[in-house]
Amino acid sequence: MVTIKNKKLEDLKKASRSVKPADAISALLQLSELYNKDRNKRAFTCARQALEKAIQFDRKENIGEAHLQLAIYFCRARTDYITSLNHCEKALQFKAAFKTKRELAEIFKTMGVNYFYLGELRKAQDNYKNALNFLLSISKKEKEEIKDVADLYYNLAILNRSVETIHLRKEFLEESQKYYQQINMLTGVARCYDGMGVYHFYAGNTKKAMELLLLAIKTFEEENDKEGVYLASNNIGTIKIKTGKFNEGLAYLMKSLQLRKKSGNPIPIAISYINIGNALMDKRRFKEAIVHLSDAEKILRKTKSKIELASLMSAMSRCYKHTKNFEKAVTCQAEYILLHEELHRYELEKAYNDTTARYDMELMEKNAMIDRLKNFEIASYIHRLEMSNTELRQFAHAASHDLKEPLRTITSFVNLLEKHCENKIDRTGREYLNYIITGTKRLDELVKDLLNLSRINLSETTFTDVNLNEVFKDAVVNLSAIITEKNARVHCGKLPIISADKTQMFQLFMNLIANGIKYNQNKIPDINIRASKKGAHITISFSDNGIGIAEQYQTKIFEIFQRLHPREKYSGTGIGLTICKKIVDRHHGKIWVKKNKPNGSVFHVSLPA
């Protein structure tokens, strides 16, 4: 069993280092849960790391779980009940994100334990009942859930100690025992024996009480449950002292104290010292009582359980009074009064905070409703945008056929007309035909460029790893005619592999290389392409020795239909650089132009590496 547990811990530690946030957070939370069962301080480290990662990656379900594990740690291992309550309340803020009812029940159960040790028994009972309701609503309960139900019935039972509610103690214990027996949990059954023993003592049946308490101790010892043994020993000791068997009772209280010391939980240890001190005071052995009460004081000063400390100060005051140490008696009584006032003030503050918390929760719910309405409006807007994009795609498809087809028809009939009238028209008529042919060609190019422009943002092509060296080679092959015609030289350094749309990268290289050759009056147009990396971005530079671009136009040229030169001198539609900018924008990059020295331009394209 130990080997299996150790292997599970090692597997979870390995998983907690995963690069996948969900896997790492899940493993850390499971580690924290395992460590919490052993009251191991590593539970805190794992839960805190899980919380930090959950906040970083906005995993709300894990934020709540991390706060729950922190609450359990501060309750069980640190006995810091106020801090534990704080984490419980934070966990409840993510109530909707919890996957199971058992997790929600665990929050309320932990809150109940905290309130119990803080002496707020009514709140402890309310939270136990909330936890129980969650668990009872589960139709098919797992073994752990059945155990949780039994634990909660037991916790409710021990809250009902007064004469007025003693019948509830019996009912809760009977329910608890029934569930413990379902899963054959003997230590749980023994706890019910212990509780029923106390019930029968208060009901006046001391013989039945002792039978059940001794049966409880026997079962605890057989199951090696030391915590159970010290609980039953304490109850037997108390009953024996109250029935006049002081020495036997004191021996049981001492046994309970020694076992509690081994458990390391400070509050129960302090309670044992107080029980022994009170028993000794009843026998007027005040000096011995002071020794045990002082040991309890040392422990309680380190904890935040003011209710136990107040009870202790009252006992010590009485004890010092009987030993004629009136100065210490007055000091203890004064502290008791102060603590009593603090507890009363704490109750008032708690009531105020509860009211404020309820107001904050209502406000949070209203804000959440507003956010949902906003999200609905955003979703509606996105839907309308998607519809608009669909219509644009349909328009692009129609344009590629319906707009280009008439141009083909015009061009075909003009060519036929030119052949038909070859010897019949004069020079002026031929010049008019040339204007028509040139115009239709320019309109055809314009439609093509507009379609290319509209398709960039509408493209649904997913990004893949693109080798820009291959893109450059393909572009040069496609531009071979103009490169040969202009006697151009195109040089390129080593280019990187990036995540991109390969077709659009090809368009980008084609346009920028072609522009460097087209807008160039040198006998040998010279195009140089280089890449450099800075931080998380790659910058590709296209430099040429062409005519250059004046500084005042270096931004304007990326706007649609912006031409700096007449069509008679340089062909083109004025859309090429707009297409380049659209492509770069889609790739979350930037494009800009600078003057090249001594002449020409340098287009810089910065893209994510």
VEXTI-173986 format. One line per 4 residues: number of its first residue (from 1); their letters; for each residue z, x, y of C-alpha. Coordinates in Angstrom, 2 decimals, always signed. Each point is the difference from the previous one (the first is absolute). Layout:
// residues N
NUM> a> Z,X,Y | ...
This chain:
// residues 609
1> mvti> +0.00,+0.00,+0.00 | +0.87,+2.83,+2.39 | -3.29,+1.71,-0.78 | -1.96,-3.20,+0.71
5> knkk> +1.83,-0.49,+3.31 | -0.59,+3.62,+1.04 | -3.70,-0.29,-0.85 | -0.25,-3.17,+2.10
9> ledl> +1.67,+1.79,+2.92 | -2.41,+2.95,-0.29 | -3.02,-2.34,-0.16 | +1.21,-1.88,+3.09
13> kkas> +0.67,+3.26,+1.90 | -3.57,+1.09,-0.75 | -1.38,-3.40,+1.08 | +2.05,+0.17,+3.24
17> rsvk> -2.16,+2.96,+1.06 | -3.25,-1.96,-0.44 | -2.55,+0.09,+2.84 | -0.38,-3.76,-0.41
21> pada> +2.64,-1.58,+2.30 | +0.52,-3.10,-2.17 | +0.68,+2.08,-3.14 | +2.32,+2.43,+1.81
25> isal> +2.03,-2.78,+1.66 | +0.31,-1.96,-3.26 | +1.26,+3.09,-1.85 | +2.54,+0.82,+2.74
29> lqls> +1.38,-3.55,-0.10 | +0.33,+0.09,-3.80 | +1.79,+3.36,+0.25 | +2.38,-1.40,+2.60
33> elyn> +0.76,-3.00,-2.25 | +0.78,+2.27,-2.98 | +2.20,+2.30,+2.09 | +1.83,-3.00,+1.49
37> kdrn> +1.04,-1.09,-3.50 | +1.84,+3.33,-0.37 | +1.28,-0.01,+3.62 | -1.99,+3.19,+0.51
41> kraf> -0.50,+1.12,+3.61 | -3.67,+0.78,-0.78 | -0.53,-3.76,+0.23 | +0.34,+0.31,+3.78
45> tcar> -2.57,+2.82,+0.29 | -2.59,-1.85,-2.10 | +0.51,-3.32,+1.80 | -0.22,+1.66,+3.43
49> qale> -3.24,+1.81,-0.94 | -1.43,-3.26,-1.35 | +0.93,-1.77,+3.25 | -1.67,+2.68,+2.15
53> kaiq> -3.22,-0.18,-2.02 | +0.03,-3.81,-0.09 | +0.31,-0.13,+3.81 | -2.72,+2.66,+0.41
57> fdrk> -2.48,-1.96,-2.14 | +1.21,-3.46,+1.14 | +0.95,-1.16,-3.52 | +2.35,-2.85,+0.91
61> enig> +0.95,-0.88,-3.59 | +1.18,+3.58,-0.52 | +1.91,+0.13,+3.31 | +2.17,-2.90,-1.19
65> eahl> +0.52,+1.60,-3.45 | +1.01,+3.33,+1.57 | +2.60,-1.71,+2.22 | +1.36,-1.78,-3.10
69> qlai> +0.45,+3.30,-1.89 | +1.70,+1.51,+3.06 | +2.30,-3.04,+0.18 | +0.94,+0.42,-3.68
73> yfcr> +0.62,+3.72,+0.52 | +2.32,-0.48,+3.00 | +1.85,-2.79,-1.83 | +0.50,+1.72,-3.38
77> artd> -0.04,+3.73,+0.66 | +1.29,+0.26,+3.57 | +2.10,-3.19,+0.26 | -1.34,-0.29,+3.55
81> yits> -0.22,-3.78,-0.02 | -1.03,-0.48,+3.63 | -2.97,+2.38,-0.30 | -0.91,-1.67,-3.28
85> lnhc> +0.02,-3.42,+1.70 | -2.26,+1.37,+2.73 | -2.58,+1.07,-2.59 | +0.30,-3.38,-1.77
89> ekal> -0.81,-1.80,+3.25 | -3.01,+2.29,+0.59 | -1.19,-0.67,-3.56 | +0.20,-3.75,+0.66
93> qfka> -2.38,+0.40,+2.95 | -2.66,+0.74,-2.65 | +1.12,-2.89,-2.23 | -3.54,-1.38,-0.34
97> afkt> -1.31,+3.33,-1.28 | +2.30,+0.27,-3.05 | -1.84,-0.51,-3.28 | +2.80,-1.51,-2.13
101> krel> +2.91,-2.39,+0.45 | +2.24,+2.55,-1.69 | -0.52,+2.47,+2.85 | +0.94,-2.66,+2.55
105> aeif> +3.04,-0.90,-2.09 | +1.01,+3.68,-0.04 | +0.08,+0.03,+3.82 | +2.34,-2.99,+0.19
109> ktmg> +2.13,+1.33,-2.86 | +0.43,+3.34,+1.80 | +0.90,-1.84,+3.20 | +2.60,-1.97,-1.97
113> vnyf> +1.58,+3.20,-1.33 | +0.11,+1.48,+3.50 | +1.66,-3.07,+1.49 | +2.47,-0.09,-2.91
117> ylge> +1.23,+3.54,+0.69 | +0.06,-0.69,+3.74 | +2.29,-2.95,-0.71 | -2.46,-2.69,+1.15
121> lrka> +0.36,-2.08,-3.16 | -1.76,-3.12,+1.31 | -3.13,+2.01,+0.86 | +0.24,+1.84,-3.31
125> qdny> -0.01,-3.34,-1.83 | -2.94,-1.38,+2.03 | -2.13,+3.06,-0.76 | +0.89,-0.02,-3.72
129> knal> -1.09,-3.65,-0.14 | -3.30,+0.81,+1.78 | -0.69,+2.75,-2.53 | +0.91,-2.32,-2.88
133> nfll> -2.35,-2.73,+1.22 | -2.95,+2.42,+0.03 | +0.71,+1.10,-3.57 | +0.67,-3.47,-1.40
137> sisk> -3.39,-1.15,+1.36 | -1.78,+2.46,-2.34 | -1.21,-2.05,-2.99 | -0.26,+2.82,-2.55
141> keke> +2.66,+2.61,+0.70 | -0.20,+3.60,-1.20 | +3.10,+1.71,-1.42 | +0.79,+1.72,+3.31
145> eikd> -0.28,-3.29,+1.88 | +2.38,-1.71,-2.46 | +2.46,+2.87,+0.54 | -0.30,-0.45,+3.78
149> vadl> +0.80,-3.74,-0.35 | +3.07,+0.82,-2.11 | +1.14,+2.64,+2.53 | -0.30,-2.45,+2.88
153> yynl> +1.99,-2.71,-1.77 | +2.68,+2.63,-0.69 | +0.01,+1.12,+3.66 | +0.39,-3.61,+1.13
157> ailn> +2.87,-0.43,-2.46 | +2.07,+2.90,+1.33 | -0.37,-1.35,+3.56 | +1.87,-3.18,-0.98
161> rsve> +3.62,+1.17,-0.28 | +1.82,-2.67,+1.93 | +1.82,-2.92,-1.62 | -2.43,-2.42,+1.65
165> tihl> -3.10,+1.64,-1.54 | +1.40,+1.32,-3.30 | -2.00,-2.66,-1.93 | -3.22,+1.49,+1.43
169> rkef> +1.03,+3.41,-1.35 | +0.12,-1.46,-3.52 | -3.38,-1.77,+0.36 | -1.74,+3.10,+1.34
173> lees> +1.50,+2.22,-2.73 | -1.15,-2.39,-2.73 | -3.57,+0.07,+1.40 | +0.12,+3.79,+0.31
177> qkyy> +1.20,+0.44,-3.58 | -2.76,-2.31,-1.27 | -2.72,+2.16,+1.60 | +1.58,+3.29,-1.11
181> qqin> +0.08,-1.30,-3.57 | -3.71,-0.89,+0.19 | -0.85,+3.70,+0.35 | +2.92,+1.19,-2.16
185> mltg> +1.52,+1.97,+2.90 | +3.53,+0.58,-1.31 | +1.28,+1.76,+3.14 | -0.95,-3.10,+2.01
189> varc> +1.71,-2.28,-2.50 | +3.10,+2.22,+0.24 | +0.00,-0.38,+3.78 | +0.07,-3.75,-0.49
193> ydgm> +2.95,+0.39,-2.39 | +1.75,+1.98,+2.74 | -0.74,-2.65,+2.64 | +1.05,-2.88,-2.28
197> gvyh> +3.23,+1.88,-0.73 | +0.84,+0.01,+3.72 | -0.95,-3.70,+0.18 | +2.38,-0.92,-2.83
201> fyag> +2.81,+2.01,+1.60 | -0.32,-1.95,+3.27 | -0.24,-3.20,-2.08 | +3.38,+0.86,-1.54
205> ntkk> -1.15,+1.07,-3.47 | +1.20,+3.64,-0.08 | -0.40,+0.35,-3.77 | -3.69,-1.04,+0.09
209> amel> -0.52,+2.27,+3.02 | +1.32,+3.07,-1.83 | -2.07,-0.76,-3.12 | -3.21,-0.11,+2.02
213> llla> +0.85,+3.09,+2.09 | +0.82,+2.08,-3.10 | -3.22,-1.23,-1.65 | -1.86,+1.05,+3.17
217> iktf> +1.51,+3.52,-0.09 | -0.85,+0.38,-3.69 | -3.64,-1.00,+0.58 | -0.29,+2.24,+3.07
221> eeen> +1.33,+2.97,-1.96 | -2.37,-0.68,-2.91 | -2.92,-0.12,+2.45 | +1.27,+3.08,+1.88
225> dkeg> +0.10,-1.98,+3.28 | +2.61,+1.89,+2.02 | -0.41,-2.19,+3.06 | +0.79,-3.06,-2.10
229> vyla> +3.06,+1.66,-1.52 | +1.51,+0.76,+3.41 | -0.64,-3.58,+1.21 | +1.73,-1.54,-3.02
233> snni> +2.81,+2.60,+0.09 | +0.69,-0.83,+3.64 | +0.20,-3.73,-0.78 | +2.28,+0.54,-3.02
237> gtik> +2.24,+2.25,+2.08 | +0.25,-2.57,+2.78 | +0.83,-2.83,-2.44 | +2.61,+2.02,-1.88
241> iktg> +1.77,+0.95,+3.25 | -0.01,-3.64,+1.14 | +1.47,-1.09,-3.34 | +2.84,+2.55,+0.22
245> kfne> -1.44,+2.78,-2.21 | -0.08,+2.55,+2.82 | -0.27,+3.29,-1.93 | -2.76,-1.30,-2.28
249> glay> -1.82,-1.41,+3.01 | +0.32,+3.23,+2.00 | -1.40,+1.95,-2.97 | -3.08,-2.23,-0.01
253> lmks> -0.42,+0.38,+3.78 | +0.22,+3.79,-0.39 | -2.60,-0.13,-2.78 | -2.29,-2.05,+2.26
257> lqlr> +0.48,+2.54,+2.82 | -0.94,+2.98,-2.18 | -3.16,-1.74,-1.24 | -0.96,-1.00,+3.53
261> kksg> +0.40,+3.60,+1.16 | -2.57,+1.05,-2.60 | -2.47,-2.60,+1.28 | +0.17,+1.49,+3.50
265> npip> -0.30,-3.35,+1.85 | +2.54,+0.34,+2.86 | +0.79,-3.66,+0.78 | +1.18,-0.90,-3.54
269> iais> +2.04,+3.24,-0.12 | +1.72,-0.93,+3.28 | +0.65,-3.54,-1.31 | +1.70,+1.50,-3.10
273> yini> +2.27,+2.11,+2.21 | +0.87,-3.10,+2.06 | +0.74,-2.06,-3.14 | +2.32,+2.74,-1.31
277> gnal> +1.65,+0.36,+3.42 | +0.61,-3.77,+0.24 | +1.44,-0.06,-3.53 | +2.39,+2.83,+0.85
281> mdkr> +1.03,-1.74,+3.23 | +0.89,-3.14,-1.99 | +2.40,+2.23,-1.99 | +1.29,+1.44,+3.30
285> rfke> -1.27,+3.47,-0.92 | -1.23,+0.50,+3.54 | -0.34,+3.81,+0.04 | -2.23,-0.06,-3.09
289> aivh> -1.95,-2.89,+1.48 | -0.66,+1.99,+3.21 | -1.57,+2.83,-2.03 | -2.57,-2.35,-1.61
293> lsda> -0.62,-1.93,+3.21 | -0.62,+3.28,+1.85 | -2.57,+0.99,-2.64 | -1.73,-3.32,+0.60
297> ekil> +0.08,+0.65,+3.76 | -1.79,+3.37,-0.38 | -2.83,-1.72,-1.85 | -0.33,-3.05,+2.22
301> rktk> -0.09,+2.08,+3.18 | -3.31,+1.43,-1.29 | -1.52,-3.39,-0.75 | -0.97,-2.92,+2.24
305> skie> +1.99,-2.62,-1.92 | +2.29,-1.04,+2.85 | +1.29,-3.06,-1.81 | +1.54,+2.18,-2.76
309> lasl> +1.37,+2.41,+2.60 | +1.59,-2.87,+1.92 | +1.67,-1.26,-3.19 | +1.21,+3.53,-0.73
313> msam> +1.48,+0.46,+3.49 | +1.96,-3.21,-0.39 | +1.44,+1.21,-3.34 | +0.81,+3.47,+1.38
317> srcy> +1.74,-1.51,+3.01 | +2.30,-2.01,-2.30 | +0.61,+3.06,-2.17 | +0.91,+2.28,+2.93
321> khtk> +2.26,-2.71,+1.39 | +2.03,-0.01,-3.26 | +0.26,+3.82,+0.07 | +1.35,-0.20,+3.60
325> nfek> -3.04,+1.89,+1.34 | -0.44,-2.47,+2.84 | -2.35,+2.22,+2.06 | -2.60,+0.07,-2.78
329> avtc> +0.65,-3.65,-0.76 | -0.84,-0.91,+3.62 | -3.10,+2.28,-0.03 | -1.31,-1.65,-3.19
333> qaey> +0.76,-3.49,+1.30 | -1.81,+0.79,+3.29 | -3.05,+1.24,-1.91 | +0.11,-3.08,-2.21
337> illh> -0.09,-2.22,+3.12 | -2.84,+2.07,+1.48 | -2.03,-0.19,-3.23 | +0.67,-3.70,-0.25
341> eelh> -1.33,-0.48,+3.54 | -3.03,+2.18,-0.78 | -0.77,-2.07,-3.06 | +0.27,-3.17,+2.06
345> ryel> -2.30,+1.52,+2.65 | -2.39,+1.13,-2.73 | -0.16,-3.60,-1.25 | -0.88,-1.18,+3.51
349> ekay> -2.61,+2.74,+0.43 | -1.43,-0.79,-3.41 | -0.25,-3.66,+0.90 | -1.80,+0.96,+3.24
353> ndtt> -2.31,+2.38,-1.84 | -0.77,-2.63,-2.62 | -0.95,-2.44,+2.74 | -2.13,+2.64,+1.72
357> aryd> -1.63,+0.96,-3.32 | -0.90,-3.63,-0.67 | -1.52,-0.25,+3.48 | -1.94,+3.24,-0.56
361> melm> -1.26,-1.26,-3.36 | -1.15,-3.27,+1.59 | -1.71,+1.97,+2.76 | -1.59,+2.30,-2.59
365> ekna> -1.28,-3.02,-1.94 | -1.48,-1.50,+3.18 | -1.66,+3.32,+0.87 | -1.32,+0.22,-3.55
369> midr> -1.50,-3.47,+0.42 | -1.63,+1.10,+3.27 | -1.35,+3.10,-1.75 | -1.40,-2.17,-2.79
373> lknf> -1.77,-2.16,+2.58 | -1.37,+3.12,+1.69 | -1.14,+1.35,-3.36 | -1.72,-3.34,-0.68
377> eias> -1.86,+0.28,+3.31 | -0.96,+3.60,-0.79 | -1.18,-1.02,-3.47 | -2.03,-2.81,+1.58
381> yihr> -1.56,+2.46,+2.46 | -0.80,+2.42,-2.82 | -1.64,-2.85,-1.92 | -2.14,-0.88,+3.02
385> lems> -0.91,+3.68,+0.40 | -0.98,+0.24,-3.66 | -2.18,-3.10,+0.44 | -1.59,+1.62,+3.04
389> ntel> -0.65,+3.20,-1.97 | -1.61,-2.05,-2.77 | -2.26,-1.65,+2.56 | -0.92,+3.43,+1.40
393> rqfa> -0.92,+1.21,-3.49 | -2.18,-3.07,-0.42 | -1.58,+0.66,+3.39 | -0.68,+3.65,-0.96
397> haas> -1.64,-1.13,-3.22 | -2.10,-2.59,+1.82 | -0.92,+2.48,+2.73 | -1.22,+2.54,-2.55
401> hdlk> -2.56,-2.56,-1.19 | -0.55,-2.59,+2.71 | -0.26,+2.46,+2.92 | -1.91,+2.77,-1.74
405> eplr> -2.52,-2.29,-1.71 | -1.62,-1.20,+3.28 | -0.22,+3.62,+1.14 | -1.84,+0.95,-3.18
409> tits> -2.35,-2.97,+0.52 | -0.71,+0.98,+3.63 | -0.57,+3.64,-0.94 | -2.33,-0.95,-2.89
413> fvnl> -2.12,-2.38,+2.09 | -0.18,+2.46,+2.92 | -1.31,+2.64,-2.42 | -2.54,-2.52,-1.37
417> lekh> -0.93,-0.97,+3.53 | -0.47,+3.67,+0.92 | -2.40,+0.51,-2.95 | -1.80,-3.29,+0.60
421> cenk> -0.57,+0.76,+3.67 | -0.55,+3.73,-0.44 | -3.47,-0.06,+1.61 | +0.46,-3.15,+2.06
425> idrt> +2.86,+0.82,+2.42 | -0.03,+2.32,+2.91 | +2.42,+2.76,+0.91 | +2.38,-2.38,+1.79
429> grey> +0.18,-2.33,-3.01 | +0.75,+2.94,-2.31 | +2.75,+1.14,+2.37 | +1.55,-3.52,-0.17
433> lnyi> -0.11,+0.08,-3.80 | +1.80,+3.36,+0.03 | +2.73,-1.52,+2.21 | +0.46,-2.84,-2.53
437> itgt> +0.15,+2.42,-2.96 | +2.45,+2.31,+1.80 | +2.18,-2.97,+1.05 | +0.18,-1.46,-3.51
441> krld> +0.91,+3.42,-1.44 | +2.75,+0.40,+2.61 | +1.27,-3.53,-0.71 | +0.00,+0.75,-3.74
445> elvk> +2.06,+3.15,+0.61 | +2.38,-1.97,+2.24 | +0.57,-2.68,-2.66 | +0.62,+2.70,-2.62
449> dlln> +2.55,+1.77,+2.22 | +1.75,-3.26,+0.92 | +0.28,-0.89,-3.68 | +1.39,+3.45,-0.81
453> lsri> +2.52,-0.38,+2.81 | +1.17,-3.45,-1.18 | +0.36,+1.17,-3.61 | +2.39,+2.87,+0.82
457> nlse> +3.10,-2.09,+0.73 | -0.99,-2.62,-2.57 | -0.36,+2.58,-2.75 | +2.27,-0.61,-2.99
461> ttft> -0.82,+3.31,-1.65 | +3.22,+1.72,-1.07 | +0.60,+3.58,+1.04 | -0.52,+2.70,-2.64
465> dvnl> +0.19,+3.79,-0.02 | -3.15,+1.11,+1.84 | -1.29,+3.59,-0.04 | -1.42,+0.49,+3.52
469> nevf> -2.04,+3.01,-1.18 | -2.04,-2.39,-2.17 | -0.28,-2.48,+2.88 | -1.39,+2.77,+2.23
473> kdav> -2.61,+1.00,-2.60 | -1.18,-3.61,-0.42 | -0.27,-0.42,+3.78 | -2.08,+3.18,+0.36
477> vnls> -2.38,-1.17,-2.77 | -0.48,-3.34,+1.77 | -0.59,+1.74,+3.35 | -2.38,+2.62,-1.44
481> aiit> -3.03,-1.48,+1.83 | +1.53,+0.25,+3.51 | +1.60,+3.39,-0.82 | -3.43,+1.39,-1.02
485> ekna> -1.81,-1.68,+2.91 | +2.45,+1.39,+2.61 | +0.40,+3.37,-1.77 | +3.78,-0.62,+0.06
489> rvhc> +2.76,+2.04,-1.65 | +3.01,-1.82,-1.45 | +3.00,+2.13,-1.06 | +3.17,-1.26,-1.67
493> gklp> +3.27,+1.68,-0.98 | +2.14,-1.10,-2.93 | +1.04,-3.66,+0.37 | +3.01,-1.74,-1.58
497> iisa> +0.36,-2.90,-2.43 | +1.44,-3.08,+1.72 | +0.78,-3.63,-0.84 | -2.85,-1.99,+1.56
501> dktq> -2.96,-2.37,-0.36 | -2.77,+2.33,-1.20 | -2.88,-2.12,+1.36 | +1.54,-0.13,+3.47
505> mfql> +0.70,+3.75,-0.02 | -3.70,+0.50,-0.80 | -0.92,-2.25,+3.00 | +2.33,+2.01,+2.24
509> fmnl> -1.49,+3.38,-0.98 | -3.56,-1.35,+0.27 | +0.52,-1.35,+3.53 | +1.81,+3.04,+1.42
513> iang> -2.40,+2.58,-1.51 | -3.06,-2.06,+1.04 | +1.33,-0.35,+3.58 | +0.50,+3.77,+0.26
517> ikyn> -3.63,+0.54,-0.95 | -1.51,-2.92,+1.93 | +1.69,+0.69,+3.35 | -1.07,+3.65,+0.02
521> qnki> -2.74,+1.79,+1.96 | +0.45,+3.43,-1.59 | -2.74,+1.47,-2.17 | +2.57,+0.34,-2.76
525> pdin> +2.69,-2.72,+0.10 | +3.18,+1.48,-1.48 | +2.61,-2.28,-1.62 | +3.32,+1.41,-1.26
529> iras> +2.61,-1.98,-1.98 | +3.53,+1.32,-0.52 | +3.28,-1.44,-1.31 | +3.58,+0.88,+0.94
533> kkga> +3.36,-1.44,-1.01 | +2.98,-0.67,+2.25 | +3.03,-1.82,-1.40 | -1.03,-3.13,-1.85
537> hiti> -3.53,-0.12,+1.47 | -3.37,+1.67,-0.64 | -2.28,+0.57,+3.00 | -3.76,+0.34,-0.65
541> sfsd> -1.97,+1.42,+2.95 | -3.78,-0.54,+0.47 | -1.24,+2.46,+2.65 | -3.57,+0.26,+1.31
545> ngig> -1.96,+1.90,+2.65 | -1.65,-3.15,+1.36 | -0.17,-1.57,+3.46 | +3.75,-0.75,+0.13
549> iaeq> +1.87,-2.99,+1.42 | +1.45,-0.12,+3.50 | +3.78,-0.35,+0.08 | -0.09,-3.43,+1.68
553> yqtk> -1.99,-1.41,-2.95 | +1.98,+1.58,-2.85 | +1.94,-3.24,-0.63 | -2.72,-2.48,+0.98
557> ifei> -2.48,+1.21,-2.65 | +2.07,-1.62,-2.80 | -0.47,-3.47,+1.53 | -2.73,-2.22,-1.43
561> fqrl> -3.48,+0.15,+1.57 | +1.03,+2.87,+2.33 | -3.00,+2.28,+0.49 | -0.04,+3.02,+2.31
565> hpre> -3.76,+0.62,-0.20 | -3.16,-2.16,+0.19 | -1.61,-1.13,-3.27 | -3.23,+1.74,+0.95
569> kysg> +1.81,+3.34,-0.16 | +2.42,-0.51,-2.91 | -0.32,-2.74,-2.61 | +2.90,-2.05,-1.32
573> tgig> +1.86,-3.31,+0.41 | +3.22,+1.25,+1.65 | +2.07,-1.10,-3.01 | +0.19,+3.22,-2.05
577> ltic> +3.16,+1.42,+1.58 | +1.60,-3.46,+0.02 | -0.52,-0.08,-3.78 | +1.59,+3.47,-0.24
581> kkiv> +3.06,-1.19,+1.93 | +0.33,-3.13,-2.13 | -0.13,+2.09,-3.18 | +2.65,+2.41,+1.29
585> drhh> +2.22,-2.90,+1.17 | -0.19,-1.59,-3.46 | +1.21,+3.31,-1.46 | +2.96,+0.07,+2.47
589> gkiw> -1.42,+3.03,+1.80 | -1.26,+1.02,+3.46 | -3.36,+1.18,+1.36 | -0.66,+1.70,+3.32
593> vkkn> -2.54,+2.35,+1.60 | +0.41,+3.20,+2.04 | -2.42,+2.35,+1.74 | -1.26,+2.87,-2.17
597> kpng> -0.34,+3.49,+1.49 | -2.41,+1.11,+1.38 | -1.73,-3.39,-0.46 | -0.09,-2.97,-2.27
601> svfh> +2.77,-2.22,-1.39 | +2.75,+0.09,-2.62 | +0.92,-3.26,-1.72 | +3.48,+0.15,-1.53
605> vslp> +0.99,-2.42,-2.79 | +3.68,-0.06,-0.97 | +0.85,-1.73,-3.32 | +3.16,-0.28,-2.14
609> a> +0.13,+2.88,-2.49
